[in-house]
Amino acid sequence: MRPHDMGVLFDECAARGTATTAHLDRPFDIAPDGGAEYGAAALAGLVRDAAGWLSAAGAGRGDRVAILKDNHWDYDLLACAAARVGAVPAQLSAQLSPDSLAILLERLKPAVLMTTSGQLERCRAVGIDLTAFAGATVTTDVTAPGAVHLDQLRGGRVPAPQRRGEDEPLVIDHTSGTTGVPKLVVHSTRTIIGELARFEARRMPKIGVRGDDVVATASSYAHGRTFCWTAVVMSMAPREVVILTGQDPNRADPVLRAHPPTIMEGLPASYVRFRPLTERLDNPFRRVRLYISTYDAVHPPMIRAYLNASRQRNPLWMDGWGQTETGPLTFRFHTRRSLARRPAGHDVGRPIPVKTRLRLVDPDTFRPVRPGQPGLVLARTAARCLDYLGESRRWSDKQVGQWWITGDLGVRRWDGSVRLLDREVDRTPEGSCLEVEDVLEDRLPEALECVLLAEPGKPPLPVIITADGTLSTAAWRRACRRLPRMQEPVSLRWDDVPRTGTAKVRRMDLREQLTGSTATCGTGRWT
């Protein structure tokens, strides 16, 4: 089955007898008494019930439904339910600041806001009433002022599925927001399902999902990747699906041990936090044949640790680079052997054959640059989003004809592959922050993450994130040998660092936190 209509995806899976079993690390927030194991029929029933709740709350064809809750796969079940009633789901990360949520909800003007009392209280504490932005507000946990509790909507009539055109808005997701208020990205069935999910839902050798696979994911379910992933994984019907909602390795370990994955996908931050599990005697990644990473750079030491944890003969690491607006643009495959001989540098590989094209240009003149010269990366893909909701001018400003300005700087190699240097806004006048971060992580085994912050008129500021927030002077002196000049490092703990919903470092906020300034070396023109 190829994914098509997300509103009836689970119904179609149940009708064709899909035998996939989903294992959750905790019950769904929208079904707290439903247990932690679901088959396709049970998932279809839950989506139908949720469609009834949304309809009873006032959502119908053409309306928007905002979803803002704790991280779980039921973000995507609610999105499918909204699509079923003809509405457009907008998935908002619970990690967004109250100010950002207010701006995004003002742009959305949802008929229904599905949220939690905790989110309402968090925002009310700083003077923001989220219920004022929606026609109706529904809480999934407990009752709250100005909201209807989900239990009051259960048991109602389930409306018939509503169909929509291929080019009508299907889902609204937001960018990570590393440089400010996230953009609301509007995708259609054609862009996110027709161009992205259908391409991925092919039984490709080595990287395709097989019927005997156990597919695990540790992601941010408020983002567009998991909406697409849901379409793919249910259509491909692996034996089991494992859903991880947090990044505590001790909580993830029992679930992964009970259902050892053969395919593992996760946020870069999830891989960072789960890394201690790779060193256990009977580690839960022993059966993994394919690792998948998206959203952000993963440095070589991390990839190496996971590939070595697998007991398969030739495990692969697939590193995807792309954006919420475009989906994946390139894939890069890593093996144990390739990592052993590959120099530092975030090589993201070649454009996806037939699907995407890349062009590197001078950021001032937009003239093409030669291989080996740094340039602004432009992309061309049929999966490009329809618009930024409420910021159409900003969306238009990131286009040059049919080309999309990614805002990344890179270098094209003679073989056609692209090595990323930095985001344009985060660039440093000399060298590449990404490359230096690669080297530092290789030389500092105690580091969970290394971040290099460029500052105008100064050497870059290195931030070293460790388990206890400390770094010895001797370790730093060894690590920075023969690297470009840097300031003295700042060492922090993981939780000291401002992060997005996908656990990316909010570099601008971190720069302001440490230096008191948000000034960058880049223009920020294409953020």
C-alpha positions in Angstrom: 0.0 0.0 0.0 1.3 3.4 -0.9 0.4 6.3 1.5 -2.2 8.7 0.1 -5.0 9.9 2.3 -3.8 10.5 5.9 -7.3 10.8 7.2 -8.0 7.1 6.5 -4.5 5.8 6.6 -5.0 3.6 9.6 -8.5 2.4 8.4 -6.8 1.3 5.2 -4.1 -0.5 7.1 -6.6 -2.3 9.3 -8.7 -3.3 6.2 -5.8 -4.9 4.5 -4.9 -6.9 7.6 -1.6 -5.0 8.5 -0.1 -7.1 11.3 2.2 -4.3 12.7 2.2 -4.0 16.4 3.2 -0.7 18.0 4.9 -0.7 21.4 4.9 2.6 23.3 7.2 3.6 26.2 4.1 5.0 27.9 0.3 5.1 27.1 -1.0 7.7 24.7 -2.0 11.0 26.4 -5.3 10.8 24.5 -5.9 7.3 25.7 -4.2 7.0 29.2 -6.1 3.7 30.0 -5.4 2.2 26.5 -2.2 0.5 27.4 1.1 0.5 25.6 0.5 -1.9 22.8 -1.6 -1.3 19.7 -2.4 -3.1 16.4 -3.5 -1.3 13.2 -7.2 -1.8 14.0 -6.9 -0.3 17.5 -5.0 2.7 16.1 -7.7 3.1 13.4 -10.3 3.1 16.1 -8.5 5.7 18.1 -8.1 8.0 15.1 -11.9 7.6 14.4 -12.7 8.4 18.0 -10.4 11.5 17.9 -12.2 12.7 14.7 -15.4 12.5 16.7 -13.9 14.6 19.5 -12.6 17.2 17.2 -16.0 17.4 15.3 -17.8 17.8 18.6 -15.4 20.6 19.6 -16.3 22.5 16.5 -13.6 21.5 13.9 -14.8 20.9 10.3 -13.7 21.2 6.7 -11.3 24.1 6.1 -10.7 24.8 9.8 -7.4 24.6 11.6 -6.7 22.4 14.6 -3.7 23.3 16.8 -2.1 20.5 18.7 0.1 21.4 21.7 0.9 18.7 24.2 3.5 16.4 25.7 5.8 14.6 23.2 4.1 11.4 21.9 3.1 9.7 18.7 -0.6 10.8 19.3 0.4 14.1 17.8 0.2 12.3 14.5 -2.9 10.4 15.4 -4.6 13.7 16.2 -3.3 15.1 12.9 -4.8 12.2 11.0 -8.1 12.7 12.9 -8.1 16.4 11.9 -7.5 15.5 8.3 -10.3 13.0 8.5 -12.8 15.7 9.3 -11.4 18.0 6.6 -9.5 20.3 8.9 -5.8 21.2 8.7 -3.7 20.1 11.8 -1.0 22.4 13.0 1.5 20.6 15.3 3.2 22.9 17.8 6.0 21.8 20.0 5.5 22.0 23.8 9.1 23.3 24.0 8.1 26.6 22.4 8.2 29.7 24.6 4.9 31.3 25.6 5.7 34.3 23.4 6.3 32.2 20.4 3.2 30.2 21.0 1.1 33.4 21.1 2.5 34.6 17.8 2.0 31.3 16.1 -1.6 30.8 17.4 -2.5 34.3 16.4 -1.4 33.4 12.8 -3.2 30.1 13.0 -6.5 31.2 14.5 -7.5 27.6 15.1 -11.1 26.4 15.5 -9.8 24.0 18.1 -6.7 23.9 20.3 -5.9 20.5 21.7 -3.6 21.0 24.6 -2.9 20.3 28.3 -3.6 22.1 31.5 0.1 22.3 32.0 0.7 24.2 28.8 -2.2 26.6 29.7 -0.8 27.2 33.2 2.8 27.7 31.9 1.6 30.4 29.6 -0.9 32.0 32.0 2.0 32.4 34.5 3.6 35.0 32.1 0.3 36.6 31.2 -0.6 34.7 28.0 -4.0 33.1 27.8 -3.8 30.5 25.0 -7.6 29.9 25.1 -8.1 33.4 23.7 -6.6 32.3 20.3 -9.0 29.4 19.6 -12.7 28.9 19.0 -12.6 26.0 21.6 -9.8 24.6 23.8 -9.7 21.0 24.8 -7.4 19.6 27.5 -6.2 16.0 27.4 -5.1 15.6 31.0 -7.3 17.5 33.6 -9.9 20.2 33.5 -8.7 23.8 33.2 -10.4 27.3 33.2 -11.7 28.2 29.7 -11.2 24.7 28.3 -13.3 21.5 27.8 -11.8 18.3 29.1 -11.5 15.5 26.5 -13.7 13.1 28.5 -16.6 15.5 27.9 -16.3 14.8 24.1 -15.9 11.1 24.1 -18.6 8.8 22.8 -19.9 11.2 20.1 -20.8 10.6 16.5 -17.8 9.8 14.2 -18.2 11.9 11.0 -17.6 10.4 7.6 -14.1 11.0 6.1 -13.6 14.2 4.2 -11.5 14.1 1.0 -9.3 17.0 -0.1 -7.4 18.0 -3.3 -3.8 17.0 -3.7 -2.7 20.6 -3.6 -4.9 21.8 -0.7 -3.1 22.4 2.6 -2.9 19.1 4.5 -0.7 19.8 7.5 1.1 22.8 9.1 4.4 22.2 10.9 7.0 24.6 12.2 10.7 25.0 11.7 13.0 24.4 14.6 13.3 28.0 15.6 17.0 28.1 16.3 17.2 31.7 15.3 14.0 33.1 16.6 10.2 32.6 16.2 9.7 29.4 14.1 8.0 29.7 10.7 4.7 27.9 10.1 5.3 25.6 7.1 2.2 24.6 5.1 2.5 21.3 3.2 -0.1 19.7 0.9 -0.8 16.0 0.2 1.2 16.3 -3.0 4.3 17.7 -1.3 4.6 15.8 2.0 2.9 12.5 0.9 3.1 12.4 -2.8 6.7 13.6 -3.1 8.3 12.6 0.2 6.4 9.6 1.8 5.7 7.7 -1.4 9.3 8.0 -2.5 10.4 6.6 0.9 7.8 3.9 0.9 9.6 1.9 -1.7 11.3 -1.4 -0.9 14.8 -0.3 -1.7 17.7 -2.7 -1.0 19.4 -2.3 2.4 17.5 0.8 3.4 13.9 -0.1 2.7 11.6 -1.3 5.5 11.0 -5.1 5.4 8.1 -7.1 6.8 10.3 -8.7 9.6 11.8 -5.3 10.7 11.4 -3.8 14.1 11.4 0.0 13.5 12.1 2.3 16.5 11.9 6.0 16.5 12.9 8.6 19.2 11.8 11.8 17.7 9.9 15.1 18.3 6.3 14.1 17.2 5.3 17.8 16.8 7.5 18.0 13.7 6.8 17.1 10.0 9.3 14.3 9.9 7.2 12.0 12.0 4.0 12.8 10.1 5.7 11.6 7.0 7.3 8.7 8.9 3.9 7.6 10.1 2.6 7.4 6.5 5.7 5.4 5.5 6.0 3.0 8.3 2.3 2.0 8.4 2.3 1.6 4.6 5.4 -0.6 4.7 4.0 -2.8 7.6 7.0 -3.9 9.6 6.5 -6.5 12.2 6.8 -4.0 15.1 7.1 -0.3 15.7 8.7 1.1 18.9 7.8 4.6 20.0 10.2 6.4 22.4 8.9 9.7 23.8 11.8 10.9 26.0 15.6 11.0 26.1 16.2 9.3 29.4 18.4 6.3 28.5 17.3 4.3 31.5 13.7 4.7 30.5 14.3 3.8 26.9 16.5 0.8 27.7 13.8 -1.7 28.9 11.6 -1.0 25.9 14.5 -1.3 23.4 15.6 -4.5 25.1 12.1 -6.0 24.9 11.9 -5.1 21.3 15.4 -4.8 19.8 15.2 -2.7 16.7 16.6 -3.5 13.3 16.0 0.1 12.1 16.6 2.9 14.5 15.7 6.5 13.8 16.2 9.4 16.2 17.0 13.0 16.8 20.7 13.8 17.0 20.0 14.7 20.7 18.4 11.3 21.3 21.4 9.5 20.0 23.6 11.7 22.2 21.5 10.8 25.3 21.2 7.1 24.5 24.9 6.7 23.8 25.7 5.1 27.2 23.5 2.2 26.2 25.9 1.3 23.4 28.5 0.5 26.0 26.4 -2.0 28.0 27.3 -5.7 27.6 24.0 -6.6 26.0 23.3 -3.3 24.3 19.8 -2.8 22.8 21.3 -1.8 19.4 22.8 -5.2 18.7 20.4 -6.1 15.9 20.3 -2.7 14.1 21.1 -2.9 10.4 20.2 0.7 9.6 20.4 3.9 11.7 18.7 7.1 10.4 19.4 10.6 11.6 17.7 13.8 10.5 17.3 17.4 11.7 20.9 18.3 12.6 24.5 17.4 12.2 25.7 14.2 13.9 29.4 14.2 14.6 31.6 11.2 13.6 32.3 9.9 17.2 28.6 9.5 17.8 28.0 7.6 14.5 31.1 5.4 15.2 29.8 4.4 18.7 26.4 3.2 17.3 27.8 1.4 14.3 30.2 -0.5 16.6 27.3 -1.3 18.9 25.6 -3.3 16.2 26.5 -7.0 15.8 25.4 -7.0 12.2 28.1 -7.5 9.6 27.7 -4.2 7.7 25.4 -1.8 9.5 24.6 1.5 7.8 24.1 5.0 9.1 22.0 7.1 6.8 22.5 10.8 7.5 19.7 12.9 5.9 20.1 16.7 5.3 17.1 18.8 4.5 14.6 21.3 5.9 11.0 21.3 7.1 10.2 23.3 4.0 11.7 20.8 1.5 12.1 17.4 3.2 15.3 15.5 2.7 17.6 17.0 0.0 20.6 14.7 0.3 21.5 11.4 1.9 24.9 10.3 3.1 25.8 6.7 4.1 28.4 5.9 6.7 29.9 2.5 7.5 32.6 1.5 10.0 35.2 1.5 7.2 34.2 4.9 5.7 34.3 6.6 9.1 37.8 5.2 9.8 39.2 6.9 6.7 37.0 10.0 6.3 38.4 13.4 7.3 36.6 15.8 9.5 33.9 17.8 7.8 30.1 17.5 7.5 29.8 15.9 4.0 26.1 15.6 3.4 26.5 13.6 0.2 24.9 14.1 -3.2 21.4 15.3 -4.1 18.7 12.5 -4.1 18.7 11.1 -7.6 15.7 12.4 -9.7 14.2 14.1 -6.6 16.4 17.1 -5.8 19.0 19.4 -7.3 21.5 21.7 -5.6 23.3 24.8 -6.7 25.9 26.8 -4.9 26.1 30.5 -5.5 27.8 33.6 -4.2 25.5 35.0 -1.5 26.0 38.6 -2.7 25.8 38.2 -6.5 23.9 34.8 -6.8 26.4 33.8 -9.5 27.4 30.1 -9.4 30.6 29.3 -7.6 33.2 26.7 -8.8 33.7 23.4 -7.0 35.9 23.9 -4.0 34.7 27.4 -3.4 32.2 28.2 -0.5 28.7 29.3 -1.5 25.1 29.6 -0.5 23.2 26.4 -1.1 20.1 26.6 -3.2 17.8 23.6 -3.7 15.2 22.6 -6.2 12.6 20.0 -5.3 8.9 19.3 -6.0 8.4 18.7 -2.3 8.9 22.4 -1.4 6.2 23.7 0.9 3.3 25.8 -0.2 3.9 28.8 2.0 4.8 30.2 5.4 1.4 30.8 7.1 1.2 34.6 7.9 4.6 35.3 6.4 4.1 34.8 2.6 6.6 37.6 1.9 9.3 35.8 3.9 8.6 32.6 1.9 8.8 34.5 -1.4 12.1 36.1 -0.4 13.7 32.7 0.0 13.1 31.8 -3.7 15.1 32.5 -6.8 12.8 31.3 -9.6 12.3 27.6 -8.9 15.3 27.5 -6.5 14.9 27.6 -2.7 17.5 29.4 -0.6 18.3 27.0 2.2 20.4 29.6 4.2 23.3 27.1 4.5 26.8 27.6 3.3 28.7 24.8 1.8 31.3 23.6 -0.7 30.6 21.4 -3.7 33.2 18.7 -4.2 34.4 17.6 -7.7 32.3 14.4 -7.3 29.1 16.4 -6.9 28.8 15.9 -3.1 28.3 18.8 -0.8 30.2 19.6 2.4 28.3 21.9 4.8 30.2 24.7 6.5 27.6 26.5 8.6 24.3 28.2 8.6 24.9 31.6 7.0 23.7 33.4 10.1 26.1 31.4 12.3 29.2 31.5 10.0 32.6 32.4 11.1 34.9 34.5 8.9 37.6 31.8 9.0 36.9 28.1 8.5 33.8 26.2 9.6 32.2 25.9 13.0 30.8 22.4 12.0 34.3 21.1 11.1 35.8 22.4 14.3 33.0 20.9 16.3 33.7 17.5 14.6 37.3 17.6 15.7 36.5 18.7 19.2 34.0 15.9 19.7 36.6 13.4 18.4 39.2 14.7 20.9 36.9 15.1 23.9 35.3 11.8 24.8 33.8 13.4 27.9 31.8 15.9 25.7 28.1 15.2 25.0 28.1 18.0 22.5 30.4 20.8 21.3 29.1 24.1 20.0 31.2 26.9 18.4 29.6 30.3 18.6 30.9 32.9 16.1 31.1 36.5 17.4 31.9 39.6 15.4 35.4 40.9 15.9 36.4 38.0 18.2 37.5 34.4 17.9 34.7 31.9 18.2 33.5 30.9 21.6 33.6 27.1 22.2 30.8 25.7 24.5 31.6 22.2 25.7 28.6 20.3 27.1 29.4 17.5 29.5 27.5 15.3 32.0 28.6 17.3 35.0 29.3 20.7 33.3 33.0 20.6 33.9 36.1 20.3 31.6 39.7 20.1 32.7 42.2 22.6 31.4 44.5 19.8 30.3 41.8 18.1 28.2 41.0 21.4 26.5 44.6 22.2 25.7 45.0 18.8 24.0 41.7 19.2 22.1 42.3 22.6 20.7 45.9 21.9 19.4 46.4 23.0 15.8 42.8 24.3 15.5 41.9 27.8 14.6 42.2 30.4 17.4 39.3 30.3 19.9 38.3 31.9 23.1 38.6 30.0 26.4 35.8 27.4 26.5 32.6 27.5 28.5 31.5 24.2 30.0 27.8 23.5 30.6 25.5 20.7 31.5 22.9 19.5 28.9 20.0 21.1 30.7 21.8 24.5 30.9 21.6 24.9 27.1 18.5 26.5 25.5 17.1 24.0 22.9 14.3 23.7 20.3 11.6 21.0 20.2 14.0 18.8 18.3 16.7 19.5 21.0 18.8 21.6 18.6 20.8 24.3 20.3 19.2 27.7 20.0 22.5 29.3 19.2 21.3 32.9 19.3 19.8 32.4 22.7 22.9 30.6 23.9 25.1 33.4 22.5 23.0 36.0 24.4 23.0 33.9 27.6 26.8 33.7 27.6 27.8 37.0 26.0 24.9 39.4 26.5 24.7 39.9 22.7 22.8 38.3 19.8 25.2 39.8 17.2 26.4 37.3 14.6 28.9 37.4 11.8 26.3 36.4 9.2 23.4 38.6 7.9 20.6 36.3 8.9 18.9 37.3 5.7 17.6 33.7 4.9 16.7 32.5 8.4 
